[in-house]
Amino acid sequence: MEFSCPREGLWFGVKTVSRALGAGRGMPILGGIKLEVSDNRLTLQATDLERAIICTIPVENLTEGGAPQAVLVNGEILSKVAGRLPPGEVAVRTVEERVELSCGGVKIDLLTMPLEDYPEIPKLPEKMSCSIPKEQLQRGLEQTTFAALSARETSRLSLTGVDMILQGDKLRLVATNGYRLALREEPLETPPTEEGEYLVSSDSLKELLAILGQVEAERVELYEDEGKRNLFFKAGEVIFAAKLLQEEYPDFERVIPRGNRIGLQLDRLAFLEALQRAEITAAEESGAVILEVSEGGETLAVSSQSAEKGAAEEVLKLLRPSEPIKISFKAEYLIDALKRIDSEEITLWLEDPESAGLLEPVPPGGFTYVCMPIRMG
């Protein structure tokens, strides 16, 4: 194998697929990045068996005969090398069981790994399910992935995923940890070729979200393989394959309190900053803050206290009069949602101190967030 390419292109490919390296799983082979040259294209691949990332970049193929050639190298080391090479053209060639990289006056030899032990990467299906603007998918992932649990936090796999529902002219994404729930709906310009429901690891989708911020493609194509084992996302020259969680997702519609009567309409940023200040003195274990609407229904007091830290209280002006109510929430849960809403105003819909609250932007549309209260002593 022998090829050359700009350092920037190689670095982009390496850092992109590095997000799927899985050497920490006790299988050293999963710490490798597969490099394969065919024609004038270099394909880089990595997988941790839960997700796989494939990135293709243009190169000048100098391999004798031009036949496809592949090699496997340690991904962590290759990433460090590619990130530290000087600007310019990088020459890469295999010499026996080594890969030689040259750039400017720099020359680095890397040992190869046994390619025959590397697992097969899922292939992109031929039939596309749907296409969505990248910006819309980014927004959907940004507003849902945070609400799920990490696989390190629970054995309940369904709570570690984001449920993605392709139905009619909508893509719905929903995530929950059992105490909060985030739902995002995005319109589809064209209905999917086949409707479906896919439960994807939130950890995988967070990696996809980071990658989408680096690619220039304006649209993302979604593909489903035949046994519903993987869901594929294709953005330009990057393919992200996520292994589907084979779990039944909870019936989330029944927990959304759409009939809550008491609406607290607030300036989003003012409410966010008040919660961030109150969180400082909240009890370490619960992180609880108290929201209390005045008797006249004109103001909202945001307060917290703990024996270890002290107390804080702040009064905010309600943008519309409300019924008096006193309720407690985990500050972190409200803060997480408010950070991801881009409207200037929000409404927190409540029913009573023991029922879930519903947070939505003003005007409503697209994003719905449900949060369970904390019982007050």
VOZAGU-697348 format. One record per residue (C-alpha): residue number from 0; x, y, z. Coordinates in steps of 0.02 Angstrom, whole numbers, plus 50000, padded with zeros to 5 digits. Layout:
N
<k NUM, east X, north Y, up Z>
...
END
This chain:
377
<k 0, east 50000, north 50000, up 50000>
<k 1, east 50062, north 50173, up 49956>
<k 2, east 49968, north 50338, up 49945>
<k 3, east 49982, north 50523, up 49984>
<k 4, east 49855, north 50650, up 50045>
<k 5, east 49847, north 50819, up 50134>
<k 6, east 49879, north 50807, up 50320>
<k 7, east 49711, north 50893, up 50356>
<k 8, east 49615, north 50758, up 50262>
<k 9, east 49704, north 50616, up 50351>
<k 10, east 49680, north 50698, up 50520>
<k 11, east 49494, north 50724, up 50488>
<k 12, east 49470, north 50541, up 50442>
<k 13, east 49570, north 50475, up 50589>
<k 14, east 49488, north 50584, up 50722>
<k 15, east 49315, north 50547, up 50652>
<k 16, east 49327, north 50357, up 50658>
<k 17, east 49423, north 50362, up 50823>
<k 18, east 49256, north 50396, up 50908>
<k 19, east 49214, north 50212, up 50883>
<k 20, east 49375, north 50137, up 50951>
<k 21, east 49339, north 50000, up 51078>
<k 22, east 49502, north 49935, up 51149>
<k 23, east 49433, north 49962, up 51325>
<k 24, east 49316, north 49813, up 51301>
<k 25, east 49457, north 49690, up 51333>
<k 26, east 49480, north 49655, up 51147>
<k 27, east 49640, north 49743, up 51090>
<k 28, east 49594, north 49717, up 50907>
<k 29, east 49450, north 49841, up 50930>
<k 30, east 49580, north 49975, up 50963>
<k 31, east 49632, north 49968, up 50781>
<k 32, east 49588, north 50079, up 50634>
<k 33, east 49574, north 49991, up 50467>
<k 34, east 49648, north 50086, up 50319>
<k 35, east 49597, north 50027, up 50146>
<k 36, east 49649, north 50107, up 49981>
<k 37, east 49550, north 50077, up 49823>
<k 38, east 49564, north 50184, up 49667>
<k 39, east 49601, north 50358, up 49734>
<k 40, east 49502, north 50339, up 49894>
<k 41, east 49559, north 50297, up 50071>
<k 42, east 49426, north 50218, up 50181>
<k 43, east 49455, north 50223, up 50369>
<k 44, east 49352, north 50109, up 50483>
<k 45, east 49335, north 50081, up 50670>
<k 46, east 49212, north 49989, up 50781>
<k 47, east 49180, north 49945, up 50963>
<k 48, east 49045, north 49819, up 50910>
<k 49, east 48907, north 49938, up 50969>
<k 50, east 48942, north 50067, up 50834>
<k 51, east 49050, north 50076, up 50680>
<k 52, east 49114, north 50230, up 50589>
<k 53, east 49174, north 50234, up 50410>
<k 54, east 49254, north 50387, up 50331>
<k 55, east 49317, north 50404, up 50153>
<k 56, east 49441, north 50537, up 50095>
<k 57, east 49523, north 50571, up 49926>
<k 58, east 49706, north 50519, up 49907>
<k 59, east 49832, north 50491, up 49769>
<k 60, east 49847, north 50303, up 49758>
<k 61, east 50027, north 50256, up 49720>
<k 62, east 50004, north 50069, up 49750>
<k 63, east 50079, north 49966, up 49609>
<k 64, east 49939, north 49901, up 49500>
<k 65, east 49810, north 50003, up 49595>
<k 66, east 49734, north 49848, up 49676>
<k 67, east 49640, north 49874, up 49842>
<k 68, east 49755, north 49860, up 49991>
<k 69, east 49713, north 49860, up 50177>
<k 70, east 49807, north 49871, up 50341>
<k 71, east 49761, north 49885, up 50526>
<k 72, east 49853, north 50002, up 50645>
<k 73, east 49832, north 50053, up 50827>
<k 74, east 49701, north 50191, up 50824>
<k 75, east 49757, north 50286, up 50978>
<k 76, east 49936, north 50297, up 50915>
<k 77, east 49883, north 50342, up 50737>
<k 78, east 49770, north 50479, up 50806>
<k 79, east 49913, north 50555, up 50906>
<k 80, east 50029, north 50547, up 50756>
<k 81, east 49905, north 50620, up 50631>
<k 82, east 49861, north 50761, up 50749>
<k 83, east 50043, north 50811, up 50772>
<k 84, east 50107, north 50802, up 50594>
<k 85, east 50156, north 50969, up 50517>
<k 86, east 50046, north 51046, up 50380>
<k 87, east 50076, north 50979, up 50206>
<k 88, east 50067, north 50819, up 50105>
<k 89, east 50079, north 50654, up 50200>
<k 90, east 50156, north 50503, up 50114>
<k 91, east 50098, north 50335, up 50182>
<k 92, east 50164, north 50164, up 50133>
<k 93, east 50174, north 49990, up 50205>
<k 94, east 50344, north 49911, up 50230>
<k 95, east 50331, north 49729, up 50285>
<k 96, east 50234, north 49736, up 50452>
<k 97, east 50249, north 49924, up 50473>
<k 98, east 50162, north 50080, up 50409>
<k 99, east 50277, north 50224, up 50368>
<k 100, east 50211, north 50403, up 50375>
<k 101, east 50317, north 50546, up 50306>
<k 102, east 50275, north 50731, up 50309>
<k 103, east 50402, north 50869, up 50286>
<k 104, east 50553, north 50814, up 50384>
<k 105, east 50452, north 50697, up 50495>
<k 106, east 50457, north 50509, up 50471>
<k 107, east 50362, north 50390, up 50588>
<k 108, east 50347, north 50200, up 50579>
<k 109, east 50196, north 50115, up 50658>
<k 110, east 50176, north 49930, up 50688>
<k 111, east 50026, north 49846, up 50608>
<k 112, east 49896, north 49734, up 50692>
<k 113, east 49832, north 49565, up 50625>
<k 114, east 49699, north 49614, up 50498>
<k 115, east 49626, north 49439, up 50491>
<k 116, east 49565, north 49456, up 50672>
<k 117, east 49469, north 49617, up 50640>
<k 118, east 49278, north 49602, up 50645>
<k 119, east 49174, north 49634, up 50490>
<k 120, east 49100, north 49809, up 50482>
<k 121, east 48912, north 49819, up 50442>
<k 122, east 48881, north 49864, up 50259>
<k 123, east 48775, north 50014, up 50210>
<k 124, east 48607, north 49950, up 50142>
<k 125, east 48559, north 50000, up 49965>
<k 126, east 48386, north 50065, up 50008>
<k 127, east 48376, north 50232, up 50100>
<k 128, east 48236, north 50255, up 50228>
<k 129, east 48234, north 50445, up 50229>
<k 130, east 48339, north 50602, up 50216>
<k 131, east 48336, north 50745, up 50340>
<k 132, east 48427, north 50913, up 50349>
<k 133, east 48580, north 50894, up 50459>
<k 134, east 48529, north 51044, up 50564>
<k 135, east 48363, north 50962, up 50609>
<k 136, east 48443, north 50798, up 50662>
<k 137, east 48573, north 50891, up 50764>
<k 138, east 48435, north 50986, up 50854>
<k 139, east 48338, north 50826, up 50885>
<k 140, east 48489, north 50738, up 50959>
<k 141, east 48542, north 50890, up 51061>
<k 142, east 48369, north 50902, up 51141>
<k 143, east 48349, north 50717, up 51185>
<k 144, east 48512, north 50621, up 51212>
<k 145, east 48547, north 50711, up 51377>
<k 146, east 48388, north 50642, up 51457>
<k 147, east 48436, north 50457, up 51440>
<k 148, east 48547, north 50360, up 51558>
<k 149, east 48722, north 50306, up 51510>
<k 150, east 48751, north 50119, up 51493>
<k 151, east 48870, north 50137, up 51642>
<k 152, east 48727, north 50197, up 51754>
<k 153, east 48596, north 50061, up 51737>
<k 154, east 48559, north 49884, up 51680>
<k 155, east 48391, north 49939, up 51607>
<k 156, east 48444, north 49952, up 51426>
<k 157, east 48284, north 50038, up 51369>
<k 158, east 48326, north 50189, up 51477>
<k 159, east 48498, north 50206, up 51394>
<k 160, east 48425, north 50232, up 51222>
<k 161, east 48340, north 50363, up 51116>
<k 162, east 48182, north 50298, up 51032>
<k 163, east 48180, north 50359, up 50852>
<k 164, east 48011, north 50345, up 50767>
<k 165, east 47990, north 50372, up 50580>
<k 166, east 47804, north 50390, up 50549>
<k 167, east 47709, north 50487, up 50417>
<k 168, east 47788, north 50657, up 50391>
<k 169, east 47879, north 50660, up 50559>
<k 170, east 48035, north 50601, up 50647>
<k 171, east 48007, north 50586, up 50834>
<k 172, east 48150, north 50565, up 50956>
<k 173, east 48117, north 50527, up 51140>
<k 174, east 48229, north 50488, up 51288>
<k 175, east 48196, north 50460, up 51473>
<k 176, east 48285, north 50405, up 51631>
<k 177, east 48123, north 50369, up 51724>
<k 178, east 48119, north 50539, up 51811>
<k 179, east 48123, north 50653, up 51660>
<k 180, east 48078, north 50637, up 51477>
<k 181, east 48128, north 50737, up 51323>
<k 182, east 48030, north 50729, up 51160>
<k 183, east 48078, north 50814, up 50997>
<k 184, east 47974, north 50809, up 50838>
<k 185, east 48050, north 50857, up 50671>
<k 186, east 47952, north 50870, up 50508>
<k 187, east 48006, north 50765, up 50359>
<k 188, east 48000, north 50842, up 50187>
<k 189, east 47964, north 50670, up 50114>
<k 190, east 47886, north 50524, up 50209>
<k 191, east 48006, north 50377, up 50240>
<k 192, east 48006, north 50234, up 50116>
<k 193, east 47965, north 50123, up 50265>
<k 194, east 47901, north 50177, up 50435>
<k 195, east 47992, north 50109, up 50586>
<k 196, east 48042, north 50126, up 50768>
<k 197, east 48225, north 50113, up 50817>
<k 198, east 48300, north 50113, up 50992>
<k 199, east 48478, north 50179, up 50981>
<k 200, east 48605, north 50197, up 51122>
<k 201, east 48613, north 50378, up 51181>
<k 202, east 48802, north 50357, up 51202>
<k 203, east 48816, north 50314, up 51017>
<k 204, east 48705, north 50459, up 50966>
<k 205, east 48809, north 50582, up 51068>
<k 206, east 48959, north 50527, up 50965>
<k 207, east 48858, north 50549, up 50806>
<k 208, east 48807, north 50724, up 50862>
<k 209, east 48990, north 50771, up 50887>
<k 210, east 49034, north 50705, up 50714>
<k 211, east 48891, north 50799, up 50629>
<k 212, east 48964, north 50961, up 50695>
<k 213, east 49123, north 50926, up 50595>
<k 214, east 49054, north 50872, up 50426>
<k 215, east 49007, north 50991, up 50286>
<k 216, east 48860, north 50889, up 50219>
<k 217, east 48693, north 50979, up 50229>
<k 218, east 48586, north 50822, up 50241>
<k 219, east 48592, north 50656, up 50332>
<k 220, east 48525, north 50497, up 50253>
<k 221, east 48454, north 50357, up 50362>
<k 222, east 48462, north 50173, up 50315>
<k 223, east 48398, north 50017, up 50402>
<k 224, east 48475, north 49846, up 50374>
<k 225, east 48371, north 49692, up 50345>
<k 226, east 48361, north 49612, up 50518>
<k 227, east 48339, north 49781, up 50606>
<k 228, east 48509, north 49756, up 50686>
<k 229, east 48585, north 49923, up 50640>
<k 230, east 48529, north 50098, up 50594>
<k 231, east 48646, north 50191, up 50476>
<k 232, east 48672, north 50379, up 50463>
<k 233, east 48763, north 50443, up 50308>
<k 234, east 48826, north 50622, up 50304>
<k 235, east 48935, north 50658, up 50153>
<k 236, east 49084, north 50540, up 50160>
<k 237, east 49048, north 50482, up 50339>
<k 238, east 48942, north 50330, up 50380>
<k 239, east 48891, north 50298, up 50561>
<k 240, east 48816, north 50127, up 50599>
<k 241, east 48730, north 50109, up 50768>
<k 242, east 48683, north 49938, up 50837>
<k 243, east 48500, north 49940, up 50889>
<k 244, east 48448, north 49898, up 51066>
<k 245, east 48331, north 49749, up 51061>
<k 246, east 48219, north 49814, up 51200>
<k 247, east 48038, north 49872, up 51208>
<k 248, east 48027, north 50058, up 51242>
<k 249, east 47908, north 50121, up 51378>
<k 250, east 47741, north 50196, up 51324>
<k 251, east 47797, north 50376, up 51342>
<k 252, east 47637, north 50458, up 51281>
<k 253, east 47542, north 50411, up 51438>
<k 254, east 47663, north 50503, up 51552>
<k 255, east 47656, north 50670, up 51461>
<k 256, east 47540, north 50781, up 51566>
<k 257, east 47463, north 50879, up 51424>
<k 258, east 47315, north 50930, up 51533>
<k 259, east 47413, north 51027, up 51667>
<k 260, east 47317, north 51188, up 51707>
<k 261, east 47442, north 51303, up 51795>
<k 262, east 47561, north 51387, up 51673>
<k 263, east 47715, north 51481, up 51733>
<k 264, east 47773, north 51588, up 51586>
<k 265, east 47949, north 51652, up 51612>
<k 266, east 48098, north 51729, up 51526>
<k 267, east 48202, north 51574, up 51487>
<k 268, east 48373, north 51649, up 51523>
<k 269, east 48317, north 51732, up 51686>
<k 270, east 48241, north 51567, up 51746>
<k 271, east 48396, north 51469, up 51694>
<k 272, east 48515, north 51585, up 51786>
<k 273, east 48406, north 51587, up 51942>
<k 274, east 48407, north 51397, up 51946>
<k 275, east 48595, north 51391, up 51921>
<k 276, east 48620, north 51507, up 52070>
<k 277, east 48496, north 51411, up 52178>
<k 278, east 48581, north 51247, up 52135>
<k 279, east 48739, north 51306, up 52222>
<k 280, east 48657, north 51297, up 52394>
<k 281, east 48544, north 51148, up 52358>
<k 282, east 48567, north 50988, up 52456>
<k 283, east 48704, north 50881, up 52379>
<k 284, east 48602, north 50722, up 52374>
<k 285, east 48437, north 50787, up 52303>
<k 286, east 48489, north 50948, up 52214>
<k 287, east 48314, north 51010, up 52255>
<k 288, east 48253, north 51187, up 52223>
<k 289, east 48083, north 51253, up 52273>
<k 290, east 47973, north 51353, up 52155>
<k 291, east 47835, north 51453, up 52239>
<k 292, east 47710, north 51568, up 52153>
<k 293, east 47655, north 51715, up 52261>
<k 294, east 47476, north 51732, up 52323>
<k 295, east 47444, north 51867, up 52194>
<k 296, east 47511, north 51756, up 52056>
<k 297, east 47629, north 51890, up 51990>
<k 298, east 47800, north 51823, up 52044>
<k 299, east 47895, north 51660, up 52063>
<k 300, east 48017, north 51631, up 52206>
<k 301, east 48161, north 51512, up 52167>
<k 302, east 48247, north 51450, up 52325>
<k 303, east 48356, north 51314, up 52399>
<k 304, east 48437, north 51273, up 52564>
<k 305, east 48547, north 51141, up 52643>
<k 306, east 48631, north 51116, up 52811>
<k 307, east 48801, north 51098, up 52727>
<k 308, east 48797, north 51250, up 52612>
<k 309, east 48671, north 51382, up 52664>
<k 310, east 48521, north 51455, up 52574>
<k 311, east 48473, north 51560, up 52423>
<k 312, east 48314, north 51643, up 52361>
<k 313, east 48273, north 51743, up 52206>
<k 314, east 48110, north 51818, up 52145>
<k 315, east 48065, north 51820, up 51960>
<k 316, east 47925, north 51914, up 51873>
<k 317, east 47798, north 51800, up 51789>
<k 318, east 47756, north 51856, up 51613>
<k 319, east 47575, north 51805, up 51641>
<k 320, east 47478, north 51790, up 51805>
<k 321, east 47467, north 51615, up 51877>
<k 322, east 47379, north 51519, up 52013>
<k 323, east 47481, north 51504, up 52175>
<k 324, east 47577, north 51340, up 52189>
<k 325, east 47730, north 51273, up 52281>
<k 326, east 47830, north 51131, up 52205>
<k 327, east 48007, north 51061, up 52209>
<k 328, east 48115, north 50995, up 52067>
<k 329, east 48293, north 50933, up 52046>
<k 330, east 48380, north 51091, up 51983>
<k 331, east 48493, north 50995, up 51864>
<k 332, east 48345, north 50923, up 51770>
<k 333, east 48266, north 51093, up 51734>
<k 334, east 48435, north 51172, up 51694>
<k 335, east 48477, north 51035, up 51568>
<k 336, east 48317, north 51068, up 51471>
<k 337, east 48324, north 51258, up 51479>
<k 338, east 48500, north 51257, up 51407>
<k 339, east 48436, north 51166, up 51253>
<k 340, east 48285, north 51275, up 51216>
<k 341, east 48320, north 51422, up 51100>
<k 342, east 48161, north 51523, up 51126>
<k 343, east 48165, north 51681, up 51232>
<k 344, east 48018, north 51625, up 51339>
<k 345, east 47958, north 51459, up 51410>
<k 346, east 47805, north 51393, up 51500>
<k 347, east 47815, north 51269, up 51643>
<k 348, east 47645, north 51185, up 51656>
<k 349, east 47600, north 51116, up 51828>
<k 350, east 47451, north 51030, up 51909>
<k 351, east 47495, north 51002, up 52092>
<k 352, east 47652, north 50978, up 52200>
<k 353, east 47655, north 50789, up 52171>
<k 354, east 47622, north 50781, up 51984>
<k 355, east 47745, north 50794, up 51839>
<k 356, east 47779, north 50963, up 51761>
<k 357, east 47785, north 50997, up 51574>
<k 358, east 47910, north 51122, up 51504>
<k 359, east 47894, north 51191, up 51328>
<k 360, east 47954, north 51341, up 51227>
<k 361, east 47845, north 51492, up 51188>
<k 362, east 47768, north 51479, up 51063>
<k 363, east 47753, north 51290, up 51087>
<k 364, east 47813, north 51174, up 50950>
<k 365, east 47937, north 51035, up 50924>
<k 366, east 48005, north 51011, up 51100>
<k 367, east 47917, north 50939, up 51253>
<k 368, east 48002, north 50904, up 51419>
<k 369, east 47926, north 50813, up 51567>
<k 370, east 48002, north 50817, up 51741>
<k 371, east 47947, north 50729, up 51900>
<k 372, east 47942, north 50836, up 52058>
<k 373, east 48033, north 50800, up 52221>
<k 374, east 47924, north 50769, up 52373>
<k 375, east 47941, north 50912, up 52497>
<k 376, east 47967, north 50868, up 52681>
END
